[in-house]
Amino acid sequence: MTEVFYMDLEQIQPSQLYISKRKLRKIQKAIDPTDVSTLEVVPIKKLGSDIIYTDGHTRAYAAYLAGITRIRVEWETEDLDWEMYEICVGWCKEAGIFTVVDFKGREIDQKSYRKLWYKRCALMQNEINENRMKV
């Protein structure tokens, strides 16, 4: 079990471009803005010079919208595809997304989320896999 600690939302770099409105509404109903412990712990990872979200973008954004500035986090322990995360972080930086504050105006319906985010990630993952097979 990894240690849970607090971090300021502004210190964590997102690794996704959009927020699902449907998922956001569900999380907003479940959290108490006066009790940060009602928000599930968010996994993070040091990637290059950035500390990034590996999951929990919507939870972090919901916290921000509720006026919460520090969230509970823990270091990611799963062996994920870090090349994919580097690309996603690059997309975010190109789009001007450096903290969850930058998700303002990027909340989209579920159909658009699947099309704009899941599809983009799947295409990128396929390209990465094809390139790995060539080596």
Backbone as numpy.savetxt, mean C-alpha at the origin, in Angstrom:
# Nx Ny Nz CAx CAy CAz Cx Cy Cz
7.09 -14.35 15.57 6.25 -13.18 15.57 7.14 -11.93 15.57
6.81 -10.98 14.71 7.62 -9.78 14.62 7.09 -8.71 15.57
7.97 -7.77 15.87 7.62 -6.68 16.78 6.70 -5.68 16.08
5.67 -5.27 16.78 4.76 -4.24 16.29 5.19 -2.91 16.89
5.26 -1.87 16.06 5.65 -0.55 16.53 4.86 0.49 15.74
5.02 1.75 16.09 4.28 2.83 15.44 5.17 3.61 14.48
4.58 4.04 13.38 5.26 4.92 12.43 4.30 5.99 11.97
4.86 7.15 11.65 4.06 8.22 11.05 3.69 7.83 9.63
2.47 8.10 9.25 2.01 7.80 7.89 2.89 8.46 6.83
3.39 9.64 7.14 4.20 10.39 6.18 5.58 9.77 5.93
5.98 8.80 6.74 7.29 8.16 6.59 7.26 6.93 5.70
6.07 6.53 5.24 5.94 5.27 4.51 5.51 5.54 3.08
6.28 4.98 2.15 6.04 5.14 0.71 5.02 4.10 0.23
3.95 4.54 -0.41 3.01 3.57 -1.00 3.64 2.80 -2.16
3.07 1.64 -2.44 3.51 0.83 -3.57 2.32 0.43 -4.44
1.24 1.19 -4.35 0.10 1.00 -5.26 -0.45 2.37 -5.63
-1.14 2.41 -6.78 -1.55 3.68 -7.36 -2.96 4.13 -7.00
-3.80 3.20 -6.59 -5.22 3.52 -6.38 -5.73 2.91 -5.09
-6.87 3.42 -4.66 -7.60 2.89 -3.50 -8.99 2.48 -3.97
-9.41 1.30 -3.59 -10.75 0.82 -3.90 -11.75 1.49 -2.95
-12.72 2.19 -3.52 -13.74 2.86 -2.69 -14.51 1.84 -1.84
-14.82 0.70 -2.43 -15.58 -0.32 -1.71 -14.82 -0.81 -0.48
-13.55 -1.11 -0.66 -12.73 -1.58 0.45 -12.55 -0.47 1.49
-12.39 0.75 1.03 -12.23 1.89 1.93 -13.45 2.06 2.82
-14.64 2.01 2.23 -15.88 2.16 3.03 -15.98 1.07 4.09
-15.62 -0.14 3.72 -15.69 -1.26 4.66 -14.74 -1.03 5.85
-13.54 -0.58 5.56 -12.57 -0.33 6.63 -13.00 0.85 7.49
-13.51 1.90 6.86 -13.94 3.07 7.61 -15.04 2.73 8.62
-15.92 1.81 8.27 -16.97 1.39 9.18 -16.42 0.61 10.37
-15.28 -0.04 10.18 -14.74 -0.94 11.21 -13.78 -0.26 12.18
-13.26 0.92 11.83 -12.27 1.52 12.72 -12.88 2.62 13.59
-12.26 2.77 14.74 -12.62 3.83 15.68 -11.47 4.85 15.64
-11.70 6.06 15.14 -10.61 7.03 15.02 -9.97 7.43 16.35
-10.62 7.11 17.46 -10.03 7.44 18.76 -9.21 6.27 19.32
-9.19 5.14 18.59 -8.46 3.96 19.07 -7.75 3.30 17.90
-6.47 3.63 17.70 -5.70 3.11 16.57 -5.59 1.58 16.59
-5.80 0.98 17.74 -5.71 -0.48 17.82 -6.86 -1.17 17.09
-7.90 -0.41 16.70 -8.99 -1.02 15.94 -8.59 -1.20 14.46
-7.44 -0.67 14.10 -6.91 -0.81 12.75 -5.86 -1.93 12.76
-6.03 -2.91 11.88 -5.10 -4.02 11.79 -3.68 -3.52 11.50
-2.69 -4.21 12.03 -1.28 -3.87 11.83 -0.96 -3.92 10.33
-0.14 -2.98 9.87 0.21 -2.85 8.45 1.66 -3.30 8.25
1.89 -4.20 7.28 3.26 -4.66 7.02 4.05 -3.67 6.17
5.33 -3.50 6.51 6.21 -2.58 5.79 7.53 -3.29 5.48
8.30 -2.70 4.58 9.59 -3.28 4.19 10.53 -2.15 3.80
11.79 -2.27 4.19 12.81 -1.34 3.73 13.22 -1.80 2.34
13.06 -0.93 1.37 13.39 -1.25 -0.02 14.22 -0.09 -0.56
15.52 -0.31 -0.73 16.41 0.79 -1.09 16.44 1.78 0.06
16.19 3.04 -0.27 16.19 4.07 0.78 14.79 4.34 1.33
13.80 3.60 0.83 12.41 3.81 1.23 11.92 2.75 2.19
10.99 3.14 3.04 10.20 2.19 3.80 8.85 2.18 3.10
8.43 1.00 2.64 7.23 0.91 1.81 6.16 0.05 2.47
4.92 0.29 2.05 3.83 -0.61 2.41 3.93 -1.84 1.53
3.84 -3.03 2.11 3.72 -4.24 1.30 2.26 -4.66 1.20
1.44 -4.09 2.04 0.00 -4.32 2.07 -0.58 -3.23 2.98
-1.89 -3.13 3.03 -2.51 -2.24 4.00 -2.64 -0.79 3.56
-2.49 -0.52 2.27 -2.64 0.84 1.78 -3.99 1.44 2.14
-5.04 0.66 1.98 -6.39 1.16 2.26 -6.57 1.41 3.75
-6.02 0.53 4.58 -6.10 0.74 6.03 -5.37 2.03 6.42
-4.20 2.24 5.84 -3.42 3.44 6.15 -4.16 4.70 5.67
-4.76 4.63 4.48 -5.50 5.78 3.96 -6.73 6.06 4.82
-7.42 5.00 5.24 -8.58 5.17 6.13 -8.14 5.83 7.44
-6.99 5.44 7.95 -6.47 6.05 9.17 -6.24 7.54 8.94
-5.60 7.88 7.84 -5.36 9.29 7.50 -6.67 10.07 7.44
-7.67 9.51 6.75 -8.96 10.19 6.63 -9.65 10.36 7.98
-9.35 9.46 8.91 -9.94 9.53 10.25 -9.14 10.45 11.18
-8.08 11.04 10.66 -7.28 11.95 11.48 -6.17 11.27 12.26
-5.94 10.02 11.99 -4.86 9.27 12.66 -3.57 9.54 11.88
-2.50 9.87 12.59 -1.24 10.20 11.91 -0.15 9.13 12.10
-0.34 8.27 13.11 0.61 7.19 13.37 -0.15 5.87 13.40
0.41 4.88 12.73 -0.25 3.57 12.68 0.70 2.49 13.21
0.09 1.37 13.59 0.88 0.21 14.02 1.38 -0.51 12.78
2.67 -0.82 12.77 3.29 -1.51 11.63 4.17 -2.64 12.15
4.55 -3.51 11.23 5.52 -4.55 11.53 6.31 -4.83 10.25
7.54 -5.30 10.41 8.36 -5.61 9.25 7.82 -6.85 8.54
7.75 -6.76 7.24 7.30 -7.88 6.40 8.28 -9.03 6.55
7.76 -10.22 6.77 8.61 -11.40 6.92 8.49 -12.35 5.74
7.49 -12.14 4.89 7.31 -13.00 3.73 8.37 -12.68 2.67
8.77 -13.69 1.92 9.71 -13.48 0.82 8.89 -13.15 -0.43
8.67 -11.86 -0.64 7.83 -11.41 -1.76 8.70 -11.07 -2.96
8.08 -10.77 -4.08 8.80 -10.42 -5.31 9.21 -8.95 -5.22
10.41 -8.71 -4.72 10.85 -7.34 -4.46 11.09 -6.57 -5.75
11.42 -7.25 -6.83 11.55 -6.56 -8.13 10.22 -5.94 -8.52
9.14 -6.68 -8.30 7.81 -6.16 -8.60 7.51 -4.92 -7.73
7.85 -5.00 -6.46 7.60 -3.86 -5.57 8.42 -2.64 -6.00
9.65 -2.85 -6.44 10.48 -1.73 -6.92 9.81 -1.03 -8.10
9.25 -1.81 -9.01 8.56 -1.24 -10.16 7.32 -0.46 -9.70
6.55 -1.05 -8.80 5.33 -0.38 -8.30 5.66 0.92 -7.58
6.72 0.91 -6.78 7.13 2.14 -6.09 7.55 3.18 -7.12
8.23 2.75 -8.17 8.60 3.67 -9.25 7.38 4.29 -9.90
6.36 3.48 -10.16 5.11 4.01 -10.73 4.52 5.06 -9.80
4.52 4.76 -8.50 3.94 5.70 -7.53 4.70 7.03 -7.55
6.00 6.95 -7.52 6.79 8.19 -7.52 6.56 8.99 -8.80
6.48 8.30 -9.94 6.20 8.98 -11.21 4.84 9.67 -11.18
3.89 9.07 -10.47 2.53 9.62 -10.37 2.40 10.65 -9.24
3.48 10.90 -8.51 3.43 11.87 -7.41 2.84 11.33 -6.13
2.92 10.02 -5.94 2.40 9.39 -4.73 3.58 9.03 -3.83
3.72 9.81 -2.75 4.83 9.62 -1.82 4.37 9.25 -0.42
3.11 9.54 -0.11 2.50 9.15 1.17 1.03 8.86 0.89
0.32 8.33 1.89 -1.10 8.05 1.70 -1.91 9.31 1.46
-1.40 10.46 1.87 -2.08 11.73 1.61 -2.30 11.90 0.10
-1.37 11.39 -0.69 -1.43 11.54 -2.14 -2.47 10.66 -2.82
-3.16 9.81 -2.05 -4.26 9.02 -2.61 -5.52 9.85 -2.81
-5.56 11.07 -2.28 -6.72 11.94 -2.44 -7.02 12.08 -3.93
-8.24 11.74 -4.33 -8.64 11.79 -5.74 -8.29 10.53 -6.51
-7.68 9.55 -5.85 -7.33 8.29 -6.52 -8.16 7.13 -5.97
-9.30 7.46 -5.33 -10.24 6.45 -4.84 -11.15 6.11 -6.01
-11.20 4.85 -6.39 -11.97 4.45 -7.58 -12.86 3.26 -7.27
-13.88 3.08 -8.13 -14.80 1.95 -7.95 -14.07 0.63 -8.21
-14.67 -0.45 -7.76 -14.02 -1.76 -7.82 -13.73 -2.21 -9.24
-14.62 -1.95 -10.17 -14.40 -2.34 -11.57 -13.18 -1.61 -12.13
-13.10 -0.33 -11.87 -11.96 0.45 -12.34 -10.68 0.01 -11.64
-10.78 -0.33 -10.36 -9.62 -0.79 -9.60 -9.05 -2.06 -10.22
-9.93 -2.99 -10.54 -9.48 -4.24 -11.18 -8.82 -3.95 -12.52
-9.42 -3.06 -13.29 -8.91 -2.75 -14.63 -7.59 -1.96 -14.55
-7.56 -0.92 -13.73 -6.41 -0.03 -13.71 -5.24 -0.54 -12.86
-5.54 -1.25 -11.79 -4.47 -1.70 -10.92 -4.14 -3.18 -11.08
-5.12 -4.06 -10.87 -4.83 -5.50 -10.97 -4.32 -5.88 -12.35
-4.95 -5.34 -13.39 -4.54 -5.68 -14.75 -3.12 -5.18 -15.02
-2.81 -3.96 -14.59 -1.47 -3.40 -14.79 -0.43 -4.26 -14.07
-0.73 -4.67 -12.85 0.20 -5.50 -12.09 0.39 -6.87 -12.74
-0.70 -7.45 -13.24 -0.61 -8.76 -13.90 0.26 -8.68 -15.15
0.08 -7.63 -15.94 0.90 -7.45 -17.14 2.37 -7.29 -16.78
2.64 -6.52 -15.75 4.01 -6.32 -15.29 4.61 -7.63 -14.80
3.84 -8.39 -14.03 4.33 -9.66 -13.52 4.62 -10.64 -14.65
3.76 -10.67 -15.66 4.01 -11.53 -16.82 5.30 -11.14 -17.53
5.53 -9.84 -17.68 6.75 -9.37 -18.34 7.98 -9.75 -17.53
7.90 -9.59 -16.22 9.02 -9.98 -15.36 9.30 -11.48 -15.51
8.25 -12.28 -15.46 8.43 -13.72 -15.58 9.02 -14.11 -16.92
8.58 -13.48 -18.00 9.14 -13.76 -19.33 10.61 -13.40 -19.38
10.98 -12.26 -18.82 12.38 -11.84 -18.80 13.23 -12.78 -17.97
12.70 -13.30 -16.89 13.44 -14.24 -16.05 13.68 -15.57 -16.79
12.72 -15.95 -17.61 12.85 -17.21 -18.35 13.92 -17.10 -19.44
14.15 -15.89 -19.93 15.16 -15.66 -20.99 16.57 -15.76 -20.45
16.72 -15.54 -19.17 18.07 -15.52 -18.57 18.62 -16.90 -18.37
